[in-house]
């Protein structure tokens, strides 16, 4: 989280994700405002948009990895339990 505290509950994780989404929305709105007010030329707007896209992609990739790791560990535990019960 932005305050340096790691979320411990599902609710805190949801609040943290909501904060990330709010931040991305704010960045997009700032970009739109800058383009509308002609403070940025097309090259700068493209660069800024690419930077925001890359940030979002990194966050999405991290979230996807954690989901896959969680599913993998759950499946491994279930297989271990099933093997143990069959002995």
C-alpha positions in Angstrom: 0.0 0.0 0.0 1.0 3.6 -0.4 1.5 4.0 3.3 4.0 1.2 3.5 1.7 -1.2 5.3 1.1 -4.6 3.7 -2.6 -5.5 3.5 -3.4 -8.5 5.8 -7.1 -9.2 5.1 -9.1 -9.6 1.9 -10.8 -6.3 2.6 -7.5 -4.5 2.9 -6.3 -6.1 -0.4 -9.5 -4.9 -2.1 -9.0 -1.4 -0.7 -5.4 -1.4 -2.0 -6.5 -2.6 -5.5 -9.2 0.1 -5.5 -6.4 2.7 -4.6 -4.3 1.4 -7.6 -7.3 1.7 -9.9 -8.1 5.2 -8.6 -4.5 6.2 -9.2 -4.6 4.9 -12.8 -7.9 6.7 -13.5 -6.3 9.9 -12.2 -3.3 9.5 -14.4 -5.5 8.9 -17.5 -7.6 11.9 -16.6 -4.4 14.1 -16.2 -3.2 12.8 -19.6 -6.5 13.7 -21.2 -6.5 17.1 -19.6 -2.9 17.8 -20.8 -3.7 16.8 -24.3 -7.0 18.8 -24.3 -5.1 21.9 -23.1 -2.4 21.3 -25.7 0.3 21.2 -23.0 1.7 18.0 -24.6 2.5 17.3 -28.2 1.7 14.0 -29.7 5.1 12.4 -29.1 5.0 13.3 -25.3 1.4 12.1 -25.0 2.3 8.8 -26.7 5.4 8.3 -24.4 3.3 9.1 -21.3 0.6 6.8 -22.4 3.1 4.0 -23.1 4.6 4.5 -19.7 1.2 4.2 -18.0 0.4 1.1 -20.1 3.7 -0.5 -19.1 3.0 0.2 -15.4 -0.5 -1.3 -15.7 0.9 -4.4 -17.5 3.5 -5.0 -14.8 0.9 -4.8 -12.1 -1.5 -7.1 -14.0 1.4 -9.6 -14.6 2.2 -9.6 -10.9 -1.4 -10.2 -10.0 -1.7 -13.0 -12.5 1.4 -14.7 -11.2 0.1 -14.6 -7.6 -3.2 -16.1 -8.7 -1.4 -18.9 -10.6 0.9 -19.5 -7.7 -2.0 -19.7 -5.3 -3.9 -22.2 -7.6 -0.8 -24.3 -8.0 -0.1 -24.5 -4.3 -3.8 -25.4 -3.7 -3.7 -28.1 -6.3 -0.5 -29.5 -4.8 -1.9 -29.6 -1.3 -5.1 -31.4 -2.6 -3.0 -33.9 -4.5 -0.8 -34.5 -1.4 -3.9 -35.0 0.8 -5.4 -37.4 -1.8 -2.2 -39.5 -2.0 -1.9 -39.5 1.8 -5.5 -40.8 2.2 -5.0 -43.6 -0.4 -2.1 -45.2 1.6 
